[in-house]
């Protein structure tokens, strides 16, 4: 019988059906970081348990690390305690830790793929909501809570309910200046922040076939923002080319065998889906958010919605709440809105290709007066490659601050925070109230090139007009 990738991977990792109807699922790879793991390790110690399969667990530090200084101890005593606790636990339980001194540290969802740890046909869990990123490789990747981190550490399994599968086809060809970030913001805008509840999203169509792995990661990263539990792309030659030769990828004859196995997990051509959505690429424009959740987005040339245009009372209240918090005028153009901060980085858009693309357009230009602009590589590996290519100098010459690897201003569990009601043009994944560190700070999500256009002009702008973007 024809099956989707979700069904194939789920079946391959099912241990048993539980009395409550859930499935006990084997987790092939467990990724951990410093925020959700300390309590889980404490639970193991209280229960006098060991880590079941330490060779399947990999750790890094990302959320709390300062990106402007490398030296320890950290000024924040809680952050300093977290990194020390993670080091101690990894050493005690025999877990590989990509610490800052290794040159391999970075955002967990960037480190896993670049090291070749993330592989097709596997199940992956991590105590972070954006674990769906790893689905770009044809894996089922679940963000989990601390108690589930404990369960995976202790048993290498977790209990989950099976999901429905929605296929999202993006057909045709993207317009010049439209990027993967615009694609996922458009999908979330179309289907809503709760549209994916109970679903796994399978992304396909010509647009995804043409995307690089890093672009696919951007889309899968934000699946959770559309309510989906996981999001994935079927593995293909692009996937295999990316993984070949990476540190944890199979080698020699094992590589050839792995590729054949990975191919077998792709959804069958005649697989049945619970729902199918088709979006024409030509309809997607550079997209920015205007509100307080990722579905509240519009194209750069649209006006901010009005409460009067809402379809029901709930939407009207949501628009009114967002406008009040964002201090934006209903019906006004989003383009031209003044910004205070520009942030390029995060597990959504902190990869090499993001910085290469932006550097092409900011070279020889200057950040607008009064704008604080920071660029944060997603990993030390990305950082070193960028330096080797001279990208750090291009950004610095343009007036951007070039930082060390980390999560930085995506969530502000570190010194990088908004102040007061500053408005930030951000390449990250969430625009919730207070997300970037200030309870009144405002976040507008967009692609890295659009962030750069905002940084250069000091206002939310159409990068196609600012930079003359004519091709992808």
C-alpha positions in Angstrom: 0.0 0.0 0.0 1.3 3.5 -0.9 2.5 5.5 2.0 3.7 9.0 2.9 7.1 9.6 4.3 5.4 10.3 7.6 3.8 6.9 7.7 7.0 5.1 6.6 9.2 6.8 9.3 6.5 6.4 11.9 6.0 2.7 11.2 9.8 2.1 11.2 10.2 3.7 14.7 7.0 2.4 16.4 7.8 0.3 19.4 4.3 -0.4 20.6 0.8 0.9 20.9 0.0 2.3 24.3 -3.2 1.8 26.3 -4.1 5.5 25.8 -3.9 5.2 22.0 -0.6 6.9 21.6 2.5 5.2 20.1 5.8 4.6 21.9 8.2 5.9 19.3 11.9 5.2 19.1 13.9 8.5 18.8 16.8 8.0 16.5 18.6 11.3 17.4 18.2 13.4 20.5 19.5 17.0 20.4 19.8 19.0 23.6 20.8 22.5 24.7 21.3 24.3 28.0 17.7 25.6 28.6 15.5 22.4 28.8 18.1 19.8 29.7 19.3 20.7 33.2 16.0 19.9 34.9 15.8 16.7 32.8 19.2 15.6 34.0 18.2 16.4 37.5 15.2 14.1 37.2 17.5 11.3 36.0 19.7 11.7 39.0 16.7 11.7 41.3 15.5 8.5 39.8 19.0 7.0 39.7 18.8 6.5 36.0 21.4 6.6 33.2 21.1 8.0 29.7 19.9 5.1 27.7 21.8 5.7 24.4 24.4 8.5 24.9 25.8 7.9 21.4 22.4 9.1 20.0 22.5 12.3 22.1 24.3 15.5 21.0 24.5 18.8 22.9 25.3 22.4 22.2 24.8 25.8 23.9 22.9 28.5 22.1 20.0 30.3 23.8 21.8 32.0 26.7 25.3 32.6 25.3 26.3 36.3 24.9 27.2 37.0 21.2 29.3 40.1 21.9 31.8 38.5 24.2 33.3 35.0 24.4 34.8 35.1 27.8 33.4 33.3 30.9 32.1 33.6 33.5 29.0 35.2 32.0 27.6 38.4 33.6 24.2 36.7 34.0 24.6 34.2 36.8 21.8 32.0 35.6 23.3 31.8 32.1 26.7 30.9 33.6 25.1 28.2 35.8 23.3 26.8 32.8 26.4 26.3 30.7 28.3 24.8 33.6 25.5 22.4 34.4 25.3 21.3 30.7 29.1 20.6 30.7 28.9 18.6 33.9 26.0 16.5 32.7 27.5 15.8 29.3 30.7 14.6 31.0 28.9 12.6 33.6 26.6 10.8 31.1 29.0 10.5 28.2 27.3 12.8 25.8 29.0 14.6 22.9 29.0 18.3 23.6 29.7 20.9 21.0 31.0 23.5 23.5 32.2 27.0 22.5 35.9 25.8 22.7 35.3 23.1 20.0 34.7 25.5 17.1 31.4 23.6 16.4 29.1 25.3 18.8 26.0 27.1 17.5 22.2 27.1 17.3 21.1 23.5 17.8 19.1 23.4 14.6 22.0 24.6 12.5 24.7 22.4 14.2 22.8 19.2 13.7 22.5 19.5 9.9 26.0 20.9 9.3 27.6 18.1 11.2 25.6 15.5 9.3 23.8 14.3 12.4 20.4 15.1 10.9 19.6 12.4 8.4 16.6 11.3 6.3 14.2 8.6 7.5 15.0 9.2 11.2 13.1 10.5 14.2 14.6 13.5 16.0 13.6 15.2 19.2 14.9 18.3 20.9 13.6 20.5 23.8 13.0 23.4 21.5 9.8 24.2 19.5 11.7 24.8 16.2 13.0 21.3 16.0 10.8 21.0 12.9 13.7 22.5 11.0 15.3 19.1 10.7 12.3 17.8 8.7 14.0 19.5 5.6 16.0 16.3 5.4 13.1 14.0 5.3 13.1 13.3 9.0 10.3 13.5 11.6 11.5 16.1 14.0 9.6 16.9 17.2 10.0 19.8 19.6 9.4 18.5 23.1 9.1 19.7 26.7 11.4 19.0 29.7 9.6 16.0 30.9 9.8 14.5 27.5 13.5 15.3 27.3 13.8 13.2 30.5 11.9 10.4 28.9 14.1 10.4 25.8 17.3 10.5 27.8 16.1 7.6 30.0 14.5 5.4 27.3 15.3 6.8 23.9 11.6 6.7 23.3 8.6 9.0 23.8 4.8 8.8 23.6 3.1 10.5 20.7 -0.3 10.5 19.0 -0.2 9.8 15.2 -0.7 12.8 13.0 -2.7 13.5 9.9 -0.7 14.6 6.8 -1.3 17.7 4.8 0.6 18.1 1.5 1.4 21.7 0.7 2.3 22.1 -3.0 4.0 25.4 -4.1 3.9 25.3 -7.9 5.5 27.5 -10.5 8.4 29.9 -10.0 9.1 32.5 -7.3 9.3 36.1 -8.4 12.7 37.9 -8.1 13.3 39.1 -4.6 11.0 36.4 -3.0 12.7 34.0 -0.7 12.0 30.9 1.4 11.1 33.1 4.3 8.4 34.7 2.2 7.1 31.3 1.2 6.5 30.1 4.8 5.1 33.4 6.0 2.7 33.3 3.1 1.7 29.7 3.9 1.1 30.6 7.6 -0.9 33.7 6.6 -3.0 31.5 4.3 -3.6 28.6 6.6 -3.4 30.4 10.0 -1.4 29.8 13.2 -3.8 26.9 14.1 -4.3 25.6 10.6 -1.8 22.8 11.1 -3.1 21.5 14.5 -3.0 17.7 14.4 -1.1 17.7 11.1 2.3 17.0 9.8 3.0 19.3 6.8 4.7 17.7 3.8 6.1 20.4 1.5 6.4 19.7 -2.2 6.0 21.1 -5.7 8.4 22.7 -8.1 9.4 25.5 -5.7 10.6 23.0 -3.1 12.2 20.8 -5.7 14.4 23.8 -6.6 15.2 25.0 -3.1 18.6 24.4 -1.5 18.7 22.6 1.8 19.2 25.8 3.7 16.0 27.2 2.1 14.1 24.1 2.9 15.3 24.4 6.5 13.9 27.9 6.7 10.4 26.7 5.7 10.4 23.6 7.9 11.7 25.7 10.8 8.4 27.7 10.9 6.0 24.8 10.5 5.3 25.0 14.2 4.2 28.6 13.8 1.4 27.4 11.6 0.3 24.9 14.2 1.8 21.8 12.6 3.6 19.3 14.8 6.2 18.6 12.2 7.1 19.7 8.7 9.2 17.9 6.1 10.4 17.7 2.6 11.0 14.4 0.9 14.7 13.5 0.5 16.2 13.9 -2.9 19.6 14.4 -4.6 19.8 17.9 -3.1 19.6 16.3 0.3 22.2 13.7 -0.4 24.6 16.2 -1.9 24.4 18.4 1.2 25.1 15.5 3.6 27.9 13.9 1.7 31.3 14.2 3.4 29.9 15.8 6.6 31.5 14.6 9.9 28.7 12.3 11.0 27.5 11.2 7.6 28.2 7.6 6.6 31.4 7.0 4.6 32.4 4.6 1.8 30.1 1.7 1.1 28.0 2.7 4.1 27.2 5.9 2.3 25.9 4.2 -0.8 23.8 1.9 1.3 22.5 4.9 3.3 21.4 6.8 0.2 19.4 3.8 -1.1 17.7 3.5 2.3 17.0 7.2 2.5 15.4 7.2 -1.0 13.0 4.5 0.2 11.5 6.8 2.8 10.2 9.3 0.3 6.5 9.5 -0.1 5.1 7.2 -2.8 3.8 8.9 -5.9 0.3 7.6 -5.2 0.3 8.2 -1.5 -3.0 9.4 0.0 -3.1 12.6 2.1 -5.6 13.8 4.6 -5.5 17.2 2.9 -3.8 18.9 -0.1 -3.2 22.6 -0.4 -1.8 24.1 -3.6 -0.3 27.6 -3.7 1.0 29.3 -6.9 4.5 30.7 -6.4 3.6 33.8 -8.6 1.1 34.9 -5.9 3.8 35.1 -3.2 5.4 38.5 -2.7 8.0 39.8 -0.2 6.1 39.3 3.1 6.3 41.0 6.5 4.3 40.7 9.6 2.4 43.6 11.1 0.9 42.0 14.2 1.7 39.7 17.2 1.7 36.3 15.6 3.3 35.0 12.4 0.0 34.7 10.6 -0.6 38.4 10.8 1.4 39.1 7.7 1.0 41.0 4.5 3.0 41.7 1.4 5.2 44.7 1.4 2.9 46.7 -0.8 -0.3 45.9 1.1 -1.8 48.1 3.8 -2.2 47.1 7.5 -5.6 45.4 8.0 -8.5 47.3 9.6 -10.8 45.9 12.3 -13.7 46.8 10.0 -12.4 44.3 7.5 -12.4 41.4 9.9 -14.6 38.4 9.0 -15.8 37.8 12.5 -15.7 39.2 16.1 -12.7 37.1 17.1 -10.6 38.3 14.1 -11.7 41.9 14.8 -10.5 41.6 18.5 -7.3 40.1 17.3 -6.6 42.9 14.9 -7.4 45.5 17.5 -5.1 43.9 20.0 -2.3 43.7 17.5 -2.6 47.3 16.3 -2.7 48.6 19.9 0.5 46.7 20.8 2.4 47.4 17.6 1.3 51.1 17.6 0.5 50.9 13.9 -2.3 52.7 12.1 -5.1 50.6 10.6 -5.3 50.8 6.9 -1.9 52.5 6.6 0.9 51.1 4.4 3.4 48.9 6.2 6.1 50.2 3.9 7.8 53.3 5.3 7.3 52.3 9.0 10.3 53.5 10.9 12.6 50.8 12.6 15.0 51.0 15.4 16.8 47.7 15.3 17.7 45.2 12.5 18.5 41.6 13.3 19.8 39.0 10.9 20.3 35.6 12.4 18.5 32.8 14.3 17.7 29.1 13.5 15.4 30.4 10.7 17.9 32.6 8.8 21.4 32.4 10.4 23.0 30.2 7.7 25.8 30.8 5.3 23.6 31.3 2.3 21.6 34.0 4.2 24.7 36.0 4.8 26.1 35.5 1.3 22.8 36.8 -0.2 22.6 39.8 2.0 26.3 40.7 1.6 25.8 41.0 -2.2 23.4 43.9 -1.5 24.8 45.7 1.5 28.4 45.9 0.1 29.3 49.6 -0.2 26.2 50.8 1.6 25.7 52.1 5.1 23.2 51.4 7.9 20.8 54.3 8.4 21.7 56.7 11.3 20.0 55.7 14.5 19.5 52.1 13.5 21.2 49.3 15.6 21.9 46.5 13.2 23.4 43.1 14.2 24.4 40.1 12.3 24.7 36.8 14.2 26.0 33.6 12.5 24.1 30.5 13.5 27.2 28.5 14.3 30.9 28.8 14.7 31.4 26.9 11.5 29.2 29.4 9.6 31.1 32.2 11.3 34.5 30.9 10.2 33.4 30.3 6.6 31.9 33.8 6.5 35.2 35.3 7.8 37.1 33.3 5.2 35.0 34.8 2.5 35.3 38.3 3.9 31.6 38.6 4.6 32.2 39.8 8.2 34.1 42.8 6.8 31.4 43.6 4.3 28.9 43.8 7.1 31.1 45.7 9.5 32.0 48.2 6.8 28.3 48.8 6.2 27.7 49.5 9.9 26.4 46.2 11.1 27.7 44.6 14.3 29.2 41.2 13.5 28.7 38.8 16.4 29.6 35.4 17.8 27.4 32.4 17.2 24.2 32.0 19.2 20.4 32.6 19.3 20.9 36.2 20.1 17.9 38.6 19.7 15.5 35.9 18.4 14.3 35.3 22.0 16.4 37.5 24.2 17.4 34.9 26.8 20.8 36.6 26.6 22.0 40.2 26.6 20.7 41.0 23.1 17.3 42.6 23.9 15.0 45.4 22.6 14.6 48.4 24.8 11.2 50.0 25.5 9.0 50.0 22.4 11.8 49.7 19.8 10.6 48.2 16.6 12.9 45.5 15.2 13.0 44.2 11.6 13.9 40.6 12.3 14.8 37.5 10.3 13.8 35.3 13.2 10.6 33.2 13.6 8.3 34.7 16.3 6.8 38.2 16.7 4.9 37.5 20.0 4.5 40.3 22.6 7.8 40.7 24.4 9.6 38.0 22.4 12.7 40.1 21.9 13.3 41.0 25.5 11.2 44.1 26.2 7.6 43.7 27.3 6.7 46.5 24.9 9.2 45.7 22.2 7.8 45.2 18.6 8.9 42.7 16.1 8.3 42.6 12.3 9.4 39.3 10.7 10.8 39.3 7.2 13.5 37.7 5.0 17.2 38.6 5.7 17.4 40.7 2.5 14.3 42.6 3.6 15.9 43.2 7.0 18.9 44.6 5.2 16.8 46.9 3.2 15.2 48.2 6.4 18.6 48.6 8.1 19.9 50.7 5.1 16.8 52.9 4.8 15.8 53.0 8.4 12.3 52.0 7.5 10.4 48.9 6.4 11.1 48.8 2.7 10.8 46.7 -0.5 14.2 45.2 -1.0 13.5 45.0 -4.7 13.3 48.8 -4.9 16.2 49.5 -2.5 18.6 47.0 -4.0 17.3 46.5 -7.5 16.8 42.8 -6.9 16.1 41.3 -10.3 16.8 37.6 -9.9 16.9 34.8 -7.3 
